Amino acid sequence: MSVTDQRGHDVLVGEHVARDRTSAAGLLVIAVLVVLAVLGSFGVQRILFPYYSGDADEPVYRYQAQMLLDGEVTVPATQATFFRPWLSGPHDGHLVMAFTPGWPAVLAASKLVSGSMLPALGVAAALLTISAYLLAEEILESRRSALIAAAFVTLSPFVLLLSGTYLNYVFGTALDCLFAFLLLRGSRIGSRALLFAGGAVWGLTLATRPYDALLAVAPIAIFVLLRQRRECRRIAPVVGAAALGAAPLVIGTAIYNVLTGGSPVRFPTDVQSGGRSQFGWGARSLARGLPAVHFTVGKAVTSMLQNLWGLPTWLLGTYVALALAVLGALRMRSRDRRTLALLLGMTCVFPIGYLAWWASALTPQGAFTGIGPHYYLPVVVPLAILAAHAVAGLWEQRRAWRIAAAIGVVAVTVPFLPSKVRPKIDAIPDQRRVVHQVRDAVRAAGTHRAIVMLPAQFVIGPFPYLANDPRLTNQVLYAIDAGPRTPELLSREGRREAFRLTFEYAPGASRPRPFVKPLSFLSSARLVLHTHLVNTSHHRYVFAYIRSGDHTTRVMLDASSSKGRAYDLDWSIHGNGMVEYFGPSSGDVVPSTIPASGELAIGIGTADSTSVAAEDRAERRYYYRLRDGNLQMVMPDTQWFRFGPPINGALPVLVGDSVAITFG
C-alpha cells in the first residue's frame, strides 16, 4: 500500500514538473515574440519610415493626439485658408478631423507618459501578439498551437510593416483579438468579469475603428449565441455584462461625435468630407476639394479580388501559409465544424464587409508593394490560427515534418520581401532632401521664426514631415500656397521670415528637385519689368506675353526667328492695374489692365504657326495684388514650361535664360 502510494505520488509530481516546464517554455516563447514585436515596430519605423510610410493618414493620428493633449477636439476655422490640415473639413465654425479618438488617445497617453508617441507602436504590436496567443489558445485549446499561431501573426511581414507606422490597423486588430478572446472565454466559463472586460474592449474598438468593431463582433456574437442556445437563460447575462462594459466608451464615442458633427451617430470621417466619404456606391472622395472617385459594384469586386490576391504575399509563409490554413481547416472540419465556421466567418467578414467601402478601391495599387491591403489585416489572425492547427498536426507526426514546415515558411517568405522593402528605402533620400532643404534655408536666413509656403492644398498632406502644432505655436510654420491670397498671409505674418518650397525640373531632367526660396514683397506705384527673351527652339514664330487670369496681352516679336535669337522689351505695370508694353511693335499694342490680385505670368511663346494652341511657352509667374495705388509682387517667381501638342501641358521647369527679368 505504501509503495503504491509512493509511486502514485511520484507520478503525480512528475506530471506537475512536466506541466510546469511546458508552461515555463511557453511563457519564454511568448515573451520572445513580444520582444520581437516591440523591437520590430521600432526598427521598421526608424529604418523604413523615418519620414512616415507615404500613407497621408499617418501624421493625422499624431496631429489629433496633440489636439487631445491641448484639450481640443476641433481646429479653429480661421486655419482653413492657409493652415488647413489634411483630412479636415469645415463644420459649424470649426475644422473637424477625420478620425475617432481611440488611437489618438493612446498616442497622446504615450507622449504624456514617455515624452514620445513612438512607444505606443510597440505597445500595439505587443498587445496583438499577446491577444492573438490568447485567442488561439481559447479556440484551439492547445498552448503549442497558440504559440505557433502567435508566431505566424507576429512575424508576418504585414504586421511587422504596419506596426512601424502610426496608423491604427495593428492596434485595431489587437483589440479585435482581445475582445474575441474575452467574449469567448467569458461566455464559456460564465465569467461576468471577463464579459464586462470584453465589452469594454469592444467599446474601445468602436472608438478606434468603428466599422471594424461592427464587423469583428458579428461572427463572435453569432458563435456565442449559438453555443448558449440550449441554455437561453444564460444569454441575457452574457449580453448584459458585455453591454455594461461597452457602455462608457460607446457613450464617450457618441459624445465625441456630437462635439465634432452634432450627432451621436455621425462619425468624423463623414463630417470632415462633407458627406463625400461614405459607404455605398456613387461619387466619393477623401476630402472636400479633391477629385471624386465614381465607386461602383464592379470596382468594389475587382478591388476585393486584387487585394485578396496580394494578401498571401504578406503572410509569414506566403502561399505555403495559405495552404497550411486550408489544411488546418480540413483537419478541423472532421473534429469541430462549429469552431471552423467561426474562423471562416472571422476570415471572410472583412473582405465582404469592405466591399461597400469606397476607399477599398484605392488600396489595390499597394496590395503587393505598398503597405498591403491594410483593411484586411484582421484576416491574418484567423488564417494564422488555422495554419497553426495544421502545423500542430504535423508536429504530432514526424519531427522532420516540423523542421520542413519551419524552413518552408521562412524560405518562401524571403523572396517577396525585397519588392516590399526596397521602394520604401529608395524613397527616404528624397524625403530627407526636402526636410534638409527647409532646415538649411531657415538656418541660412539666421532666423528661428519662419513660415514656409507649401505647394499643396493641405498641410501635412503630401509633406507629412512638415507639420504644424494644432495651435500654430511652432517656430517654423507651414502654410498652403494659396495663390493670389499668399500676399495676405505674408503681410499678416510679417514678423516671420517667409520661404516657398517648390519642385522644379532642370532642363532635360526626369525628376524635379526641391528648392526653398526666400520670399519678399516688391512694392511700387509703377513697376517696369525689363525682359530678356531667348528663342531656345527651332520655331520661327516668337511671341511675348503677359497674363493674369483670363487677361492676356500678346505681342508678335518675330515671324522668321531662329534658335538662339534674343529679344529685349519692357512691361510697365501701374498701381491701378494698367499694363503698357515697350519693345518691337510697340505702336500696335494697346494698354490693358489686370485684375486687382492674381498670378502674373511673363513669358515667351514659340511656334511654327500663328495658332496660340500650337505654342510652346516658357514663363515666370508672380503672385501680386494692387493695394493703395501700388503694385505689390511676391518675389521670387516660379518657373514653368508649357509644352504644345501633343503634350499640351505645363510643368515646373527651370526656364533659365529663356526668360530673364529685372525690375526697375
C-alpha positions in Angstrom: 0.0 0.0 0.0 2.8 2.4 0.9 4.7 1.5 -2.2 1.7 2.1 -4.4 1.1 5.5 -2.7 4.8 6.4 -3.2 4.7 5.5 -6.9 1.4 7.4 -7.4 2.9 10.4 -5.7 6.0 10.2 -7.8 3.9 10.0 -11.0 1.8 13.0 -9.9 4.9 15.1 -9.1 6.4 14.2 -12.5 3.3 15.3 -14.2 3.3 18.6 -12.4 7.0 19.1 -13.2 6.5 18.4 -16.9 3.5 20.7 -16.9 5.5 23.5 -15.2 8.3 23.1 -17.6 5.9 23.3 -20.6 4.3 26.4 -19.1 7.7 28.0 -18.5 8.8 27.2 -22.0 5.5 28.6 -23.4 6.0 31.8 -21.3 9.5 32.1 -22.6 8.4 31.8 -26.2 5.6 34.3 -25.9 8.0 36.7 -24.1 10.5 36.4 -27.0 7.7 37.0 -29.5 6.6 40.1 -27.6 10.1 41.5 -27.5 10.4 40.8 -31.3 7.1 42.6 -31.9 8.2 45.7 -30.0 11.7 45.8 -31.5 10.3 45.1 -34.9 7.9 48.0 -34.7 10.6 50.4 -33.5 13.1 49.1 -36.2 10.6 49.4 -39.1 9.7 52.9 -38.0 13.3 54.0 -37.7 14.7 52.2 -40.8 11.8 52.2 -43.3 9.6 55.1 -42.2 11.6 57.9 -40.6 9.6 60.3 -42.7 6.3 58.3 -42.5 5.1 55.5 -44.7 3.6 57.5 -47.6 0.0 57.0 -46.3 -1.0 60.6 -45.6 -3.4 59.4 -42.8 -0.5 58.5 -40.6 0.5 62.0 -39.4 -3.1 62.9 -38.9 -3.3 60.5 -36.0 -0.3 62.2 -34.4 -1.9 65.6 -35.1 -5.2 64.5 -33.4 -3.2 63.1 -30.5 -1.6 66.5 -30.0 -5.0 68.1 -30.2 -6.2 65.9 -27.3 -3.1 66.9 -25.3 -4.1 70.5 -25.9 -7.7 69.8 -24.8 -9.2 70.3 -28.3 -11.3 68.1 -30.5 -11.7 70.6 -33.4 -9.5 73.1 -35.2 -10.4 76.8 -35.4 -12.0 77.6 -38.8 -9.5 80.5 -39.2 -6.9 78.0 -40.2 -8.9 76.9 -43.2 -7.3 79.1 -45.8 -3.6 78.8 -45.1 -3.2 76.1 -42.5 -5.9 73.5 -43.1 -4.6 70.1 -42.1 -5.1 67.0 -44.3 -8.4 65.2 -43.7 -10.1 68.1 -42.0 -13.2 69.8 -43.1 -15.5 72.7 -42.0 -18.5 72.2 -39.8 -20.3 74.7 -37.5 -17.5 77.2 -37.4 -14.7 74.7 -36.9 -12.5 72.3 -38.8 -13.3 68.6 -37.9 -10.6 66.0 -38.2 -11.4 62.6 -39.8 -10.7 60.1 -37.1 -12.4 58.9 -33.9 -10.3 59.5 -30.7 -9.4 55.9 -29.7 -5.9 55.6 -31.3 -5.0 59.3 -31.0 -5.8 59.0 -27.2 -3.3 56.1 -27.0 -0.7 58.1 -28.8 -1.4 61.1 -26.5 -1.1 58.9 -23.4 2.2 57.6 -24.7 3.6 61.1 -25.1 2.3 62.1 -21.7 4.0 59.2 -20.0 7.2 58.8 -22.0 7.6 62.1 -23.9 7.2 60.4 -27.2 4.4 58.8 -29.2 6.7 56.0 -30.5 6.3 53.6 -27.5 2.6 53.4 -28.5 3.6 51.5 -31.6 5.4 48.9 -29.5 2.5 48.6 -27.1 0.1 47.9 -30.0 2.4 45.3 -31.5 2.9 43.6 -28.2 -0.8 43.6 -27.5 -1.5 42.0 -30.9 1.0 39.2 -30.1 -0.5 38.5 -26.7 -4.1 38.8 -27.7 -3.5 36.5 -30.8 -2.0 33.9 -28.5 -4.9 34.1 -26.0 -7.5 33.9 -28.8 -5.7 30.9 -30.4 -5.4 29.1 -27.1 -9.1 29.6 -26.4 -10.2 28.4 -29.8 -7.7 25.5 -30.3 -7.4 24.5 -26.6 -3.6 24.0 -27.1 -0.8 26.1 -25.9 1.6 24.8 -28.5 -0.8 25.6 -31.3 -1.4 29.0 -29.8 2.3 29.8 -29.7 2.6 28.8 -33.4 -0.4 31.0 -34.2 1.2 33.9 -32.3 4.4 33.4 -34.2 2.6 33.4 -37.6 0.9 36.7 -36.6 3.9 38.5 -35.0 6.4 37.6 -37.7 4.2 38.2 -40.7 5.6 41.0 -42.9 2.1 42.5 -42.9 2.1 43.0 -39.1 5.7 44.0 -38.9 5.4 46.6 -41.6 2.2 48.2 -40.2 3.4 48.0 -36.6 6.1 50.5 -37.7 3.5 53.1 -38.7 1.3 55.5 -36.7 -1.7 54.1 -38.5 -4.3 52.3 -36.2 -4.6 49.0 -38.0 -2.3 47.0 -35.7 -3.9 48.4 -32.6 -7.4 47.9 -34.0 -6.6 44.2 -34.9 -5.2 43.7 -31.4 -8.5 45.0 -29.9 -10.5 42.7 -32.2 -8.5 39.7 -30.9 -8.7 40.6 -27.3 -12.4 41.3 -27.5 -13.0 37.9 -29.2 -10.9 36.1 -26.5 -12.7 37.8 -23.6 -16.1 37.2 -25.0 -15.4 33.5 -25.9 -13.7 32.7 -22.6 -16.2 34.7 -20.5 -19.2 33.0 -22.1 -17.7 29.6 -21.9 -16.9 29.7 -18.2 -19.6 32.1 -17.2 -17.3 34.9 -16.0 -19.1 38.2 -15.9 -15.8 40.0 -15.2 -14.3 38.7 -18.5 -17.5 39.6 -20.4 -17.5 43.1 -18.9 -13.9 43.5 -19.9 -14.7 42.2 -23.4 -17.4 44.8 -23.7 -15.0 47.5 -22.6 -12.5 46.4 -25.2 -15.2 46.4 -27.9 -16.1 49.9 -26.8 -12.5 51.0 -27.3 -12.6 49.3 -30.7 -15.6 51.3 -31.6 -13.7 54.5 -30.6 -10.7 53.3 -32.7 -12.1 51.7 -35.9 -15.9 51.9 -35.7 -16.7 49.8 -38.8 -14.1 47.1 -37.8 -15.9 46.9 -34.4 -19.1 46.1 -36.1 -17.6 43.6 -38.5 -15.5 41.9 -35.7 -18.4 41.4 -33.4 -20.7 39.7 -35.9 -19.0 36.2 -36.1 -18.1 36.2 -32.4 -21.6 37.1 -31.3 -23.3 34.6 -33.6 -20.9 31.8 -32.3 -21.5 32.7 -28.6 -25.3 32.9 -29.0 -25.4 29.6 -30.8 -23.3 28.0 -28.1 -25.7 29.2 -25.5 -28.9 28.4 -27.4 -29.7 25.3 -25.3 -29.5 27.4 -22.1 -31.3 30.5 -23.1 -31.3 31.8 -19.5 -27.5 32.4 -19.9 -27.8 34.6 -23.0 -29.2 37.6 -21.1 -26.3 37.7 -18.5 -23.7 37.4 -21.3 -25.2 40.2 -23.4 -25.9 42.3 -20.3 -22.3 42.1 -18.9 -20.7 42.8 -22.3 -23.1 45.7 -22.9 -22.4 47.1 -19.5 -18.7 47.0 -20.1 -19.1 48.7 -23.5 -21.5 51.4 -22.4 -18.9 54.0 -21.1 -16.8 54.1 -24.3 -19.9 53.8 -26.6 -21.3 56.9 -24.8 -17.9 58.6 -24.9 -17.7 58.0 -28.7 -21.3 59.3 -29.1 -20.4 62.5 -27.1 -17.3 62.9 -29.3 -19.5 62.6 -32.4 -21.8 65.3 -31.0 -18.9 67.6 -30.3 -17.5 67.2 -33.8 -20.5 66.6 -36.0 -23.6 67.5 -34.0 -25.0 63.9 -34.0 -24.1 60.9 -31.9 -24.3 58.6 -34.9 -22.5 60.8 -37.4 -18.8 59.9 -37.4 -16.0 62.4 -38.1 -15.0 60.9 -41.4 -18.4 61.7 -42.9 -18.4 65.2 -41.3 -15.0 66.4 -42.5 -15.6 65.1 -46.0 -19.0 66.9 -46.3 -20.7 63.6 -46.8 -18.3 62.6 -49.6 -16.7 59.7 -47.7 -19.5 57.2 -47.1 -20.4 53.6 -47.6 -22.2 52.6 -50.7 -21.9 53.5 -54.4 -21.5 56.7 -56.2 -19.2 59.7 -56.2 -16.8 59.5 -53.3 -13.7 61.4 -52.1 -11.4 61.7 -49.1 -12.0 65.4 -48.5 -13.7 68.4 -50.0 -11.9 69.9 -53.0 -10.4 66.6 -54.1 -11.4 64.8 -57.3 -14.2 62.3 -56.8 -14.0 58.5 -57.5 -17.1 57.0 -59.0 -17.4 53.9 -56.9 -19.4 51.0 -58.4 -20.1 47.4 -57.5 -17.8 46.4 -60.3 -14.9 48.4 -58.8 -15.7 47.0 -55.4 -15.5 43.4 -56.5 -12.4 44.0 -58.7 -10.6 45.7 -55.8 -11.5 42.9 -53.4 -10.1 40.3 -55.7 -6.9 42.3 -56.3 -6.5 42.8 -52.5 -7.1 39.1 -51.8 -4.6 38.1 -54.4 -2.0 40.3 -52.8 -2.8 39.3 -49.2 -0.9 35.9 -49.1 2.4 37.6 -50.0 2.2 39.5 -46.7 1.8 36.3 -44.6 4.7 34.5 -42.9 5.0 31.6 -45.4 3.0 33.4 -48.1 1.2 30.9 -50.2 2.5 28.0 -48.1 0.9 29.6 -45.1 -2.3 29.8 -47.1 -2.1 26.2 -48.0 -1.5 25.3 -44.3 -4.6 27.3 -43.4 -6.6 25.2 -45.9 -5.1 22.1 -44.5 -5.9 23.2 -40.9 -9.5 23.9 -42.0 -9.8 20.4 -43.4 -8.3 18.9 -40.3 -10.7 20.9 -38.1 -13.7 20.1 -40.3 -13.6 16.5 -39.1 -13.5 17.4 -35.4 -15.2 20.7 -34.7 -17.3 22.3 -37.5 -18.7 25.0 -35.3 -15.2 26.3 -34.5 -14.3 26.1 -38.2 -17.4 28.1 -39.0 -16.3 30.8 -36.5 -12.8 31.0 -38.0 -14.1 31.1 -41.6 -16.5 33.9 -40.5 -13.7 35.9 -39.0 -11.7 35.4 -42.2 -14.5 36.4 -44.6 -16.3 39.2 -42.8 -13.6 41.8 -43.5 -13.2 41.3 -47.3 -17.0 41.1 -47.7 -17.7 44.0 -45.3 -15.3 46.3 -47.1 -16.9 45.7 -50.5 -19.2 48.7 -49.6 -16.3 51.0 -48.5 -15.3 53.1 -51.4 -11.7 53.6 -50.3 -11.0 49.9 -50.8 -10.8 50.8 -54.5 -7.7 52.9 -53.6 -5.8 50.0 -52.0 -5.0 47.6 -54.8 -2.1 49.7 -56.0 -0.4 48.9 -52.8 -1.6 45.4 -52.4 1.8 43.9 -53.2 4.4 46.6 -52.7 2.9 49.5 -50.7 1.6 48.9 -47.2 -0.5 46.0 -48.3 -4.3 45.6 -48.4 -4.4 47.1 -44.9 -8.2 46.9 -44.4 -7.7 43.1 -44.4 -5.1 43.0 -41.6 -7.6 41.3 -39.1 -7.8 38.4 -41.6 -4.2 37.4 -40.7 -5.3 36.2 -37.2 -7.8 33.5 -38.2 -5.6 32.4 -41.1 -2.7 32.1 -38.6 -4.9 30.0 -36.2 -5.9 27.6 -39.0 -2.3 27.4 -40.2 -1.1 26.7 -36.6 -3.7 23.9 -36.3 -2.2 22.3 -39.4 1.4 22.7 -38.2 0.4 21.2 -34.8 -0.9 18.2 -36.7 2.4 17.8 -38.5 4.2 18.3 -35.1 2.4 15.3 -33.7 3.5 13.0 -36.6 7.2 13.4 -37.5 10.0 15.6 -36.3 11.3 16.0 -39.9 7.9 17.5 -40.9 8.2 20.1 -38.2 11.6 21.2 -39.4 10.4 21.2 -43.0 7.4 23.3 -42.2 9.6 25.9 -40.3 12.2 26.1 -43.1 9.5 26.2 -45.7 7.5 29.2 -44.3 10.7 31.2 -43.9 12.1 30.2 -47.3 9.1 31.2 -49.3 8.7 34.5 -47.4 12.1 35.9 -48.2 11.8 36.3 -52.0 8.7 38.5 -51.5 10.4 41.0 -49.2 12.8 43.0 -51.5 9.9 44.3 -53.6 8.1 45.4 -50.4 11.1 46.9 -48.7 13.2 48.4 -51.5 10.7 51.2 -52.6 10.5 52.4 -49.1 14.2 52.7 -48.6 14.6 54.3 -52.0 12.1 57.0 -51.1 14.0 58.1 -48.0 16.7 60.2 -49.7 14.0 62.3 -51.5 12.1 62.9 -48.2 15.3 63.7 -46.3 16.3 66.1 -49.1 13.1 68.2 -48.6 13.5 68.3 -44.8 17.1 69.3 -45.1 16.4 72.0 -47.7 13.8 73.6 -45.5 16.0 73.4 -42.4 19.1 74.7 -44.2 17.2 77.6 -45.8 15.8 78.7 -42.4 19.2 78.5 -40.8 20.9 80.4 -43.6 18.5 83.2 -43.0 19.6 83.4 -39.4 16.1 83.2 -38.0 14.2 80.9 -35.7 10.8 82.2 -36.7 9.8 81.4 -40.2 6.8 80.5 -42.5 7.2 78.1 -45.4 4.7 78.1 -48.2 4.0 74.5 -49.5 2.7 73.6 -53.0 -0.3 71.8 -51.6 -4.0 72.0 -50.8 -3.4 70.9 -47.2 -0.7 71.0 -44.6 0.7 67.5 -43.6 -0.8 66.1 -46.8 2.0 65.4 -49.4 4.6 66.6 -46.8 3.7 64.8 -43.6 7.0 65.5 -42.0 6.4 69.3 -42.4 3.6 69.6 -39.8 2.2 72.4 -37.6 1.2 72.2 -34.0 -2.6 72.4 -33.8 -2.3 75.8 -32.1 0.2 77.0 -34.7 2.8 77.7 -31.9 5.8 76.1 -33.7 8.7 78.4 -34.6 8.6 77.3 -38.3 5.0 77.4 -39.6 4.0 75.5 -42.8 1.3 77.1 -44.9 -0.7 76.3 -48.0 0.5 78.3 -51.0 -2.9 79.8 -51.6 -2.1 81.6 -54.8 -3.2 85.2 -55.1 -4.0 85.2 -51.3 -0.4 84.5 -50.4 0.4 88.2 -50.1 -2.3 88.5 -47.5 -0.7 85.8 -45.3 2.8 87.2 -45.7 1.6 90.6 -44.6 -0.2 89.1 -41.6 2.9 87.1 -40.6 5.3 89.9 -41.3 7.5 89.1 -38.3 8.4 85.8 -39.7 10.9 85.2 -42.5 9.0 83.7 -45.4 10.0 80.9 -47.8 8.5 79.0 -50.6 9.1 75.3 -51.2 8.9 74.4 -54.9 9.7 71.4 -57.0 11.2 72.3 -60.4 12.7 70.3 -63.3 16.1 71.2 -64.6 16.0 71.2 -68.4 16.2 67.6 -69.6 15.8 66.1 -66.1 13.5 63.2 -65.4 12.7 64.2 -61.8 12.0 67.5 -60.1 14.3 68.9 -57.4 13.2 70.7 -54.3 14.1 74.3 -53.9 13.4 76.5 -50.8 13.4 80.2 -51.8 13.2 83.3 -49.5 10.1 85.4 -50.2 9.8 89.1 -50.1 7.5 92.0 -51.3 8.3 94.3 -54.1 6.0 97.3 -54.0 5.9 100.3 -56.4 3.4 102.7 -57.9 4.9 101.9 -61.3 7.0 98.8 -61.8 9.0 98.2 -65.0 9.9 94.6 -65.9 12.9 94.6 -68.1 12.5 91.4 -70.0 15.2 89.5 -72.0 13.8 86.6 -74.1 15.7 83.9 -76.0 14.3 81.5 -78.5 15.7 78.2 -77.4 13.7 76.2 -80.0 13.8 75.9 -83.8 10.4 77.5 -84.2 10.2 80.6 -86.3 7.3 82.5 -84.8 8.1 84.2 -81.4 5.6 85.9 -79.1 5.9 87.8 -75.9 3.0 87.9 -73.5 1.9 88.9 -70.0 -1.1 87.2 -68.4 -3.2 87.3 -65.3 -6.2 85.0 -65.2 -8.2 85.5 -68.4 -6.4 88.8 -69.2 -3.6 88.3 -71.7 -1.6 90.8 -73.7 0.3 89.0 -76.5 2.8 90.6 -78.9 4.3 89.1 -82.1 8.1 89.7 -81.9 9.3 87.8 -84.9 7.9 85.7 -87.8 11.3 84.3 -89.0 13.2 83.6 -85.8 15.9 81.1 -85.3 17.4 79.2 -82.3 19.4 81.5 -80.0 17.9 84.8 -81.2 17.3 87.2 -78.3 14.8 89.9 -77.7 14.6 92.8 -75.2 11.4 94.5 -74.2 9.7 96.2 -71.2 6.4 95.7 -69.5 5.2 98.6 -67.3 2.6 97.9 -64.7 0.9 100.8 -62.8 -0.6 100.7 -59.3 -4.1 101.0 -60.9 -3.5 97.8 -62.9 -2.7 99.3 -66.3 -0.2 97.4 -68.4 2.0 99.1 -71.0 4.3 97.5 -73.5 7.6 98.9 -74.8 9.6 97.0 -77.4 9.2 95.6 -81.0 5.8 96.5 -82.5 5.1 98.9 -79.5 2.8 101.0 -81.7 0.5 98.1 -82.3 -0.1 97.2 -78.6 -2.9 98.9 -76.8 -2.5 99.4 -73.0 -4.6 96.9 -71.0 -5.5 96.2 -67.3 -5.0 93.3 -65.0 -7.3 92.2 -62.1 -6.8 93.6 -58.5 -5.0 90.4 -57.5 -3.8 87.1 -59.0 -0.9 85.4 -60.6 1.1 87.3 -63.2 2.9 85.3 -65.9 5.5 86.9 -68.1 6.9 84.7 -70.9 7.9 83.8 -74.4 5.9 81.6 -76.8 7.4 79.9 -79.9 5.5 78.1 -82.7 5.6 77.1 -86.3 2.3 78.8 -86.9 0.3 81.8 -85.5 -2.0 79.4 -83.6 -1.9 80.1 -79.9 -2.8 76.4 -79.2 0.3 75.3 -81.0 2.8 77.3 -78.8 5.5 76.1 -76.5 5.7 78.6 -73.7 8.4 79.4 -71.1 7.3 81.8 -68.3 7.9 83.2 -64.9 5.0 83.6 -62.5 4.5 86.0 -59.7 1.7 86.5 -57.1 0.6 90.1 -56.9 -2.0 92.4 -55.6 -3.0 96.1 -56.2 -3.1 97.9 -52.9 -3.4 101.7 -52.1 -2.2 102.7 -55.6 0.8 100.3 -55.5 1.6 97.0 -57.2 2.8 94.5 -54.7 4.5 91.4 -56.0 5.8 88.4 -54.2 9.4 87.6 -55.1 10.9 85.4 -56.4 9.0 83.8 -59.2 8.0 80.2 -60.0 9.1 79.0 -63.4 7.0 76.9 -65.8 7.2 75.5 -69.3 4.1 74.7 -71.3 4.5 72.1 -74.0 2.5 72.4 -77.1 1.0 69.4 -79.0 0.9 66.5 -78.5 1.6 67.0 -74.7 -0.4 70.2 -74.2 0.6 70.5 -70.5 2.7 72.7 -68.2 5.5 71.5 -65.9 7.5 73.5 -63.3 10.7 73.6 -65.4 13.6 76.0 -64.8 13.4 78.2 -67.8 16.9 79.6 -67.3 17.9 82.4 -69.7 14.8 81.9 -71.9 13.0 84.4 -69.7 15.2 86.8 -67.7 13.5 89.7 -65.8 14.9 92.6 -63.9 12.9 95.2 -62.2 13.1 99.0 -62.4 
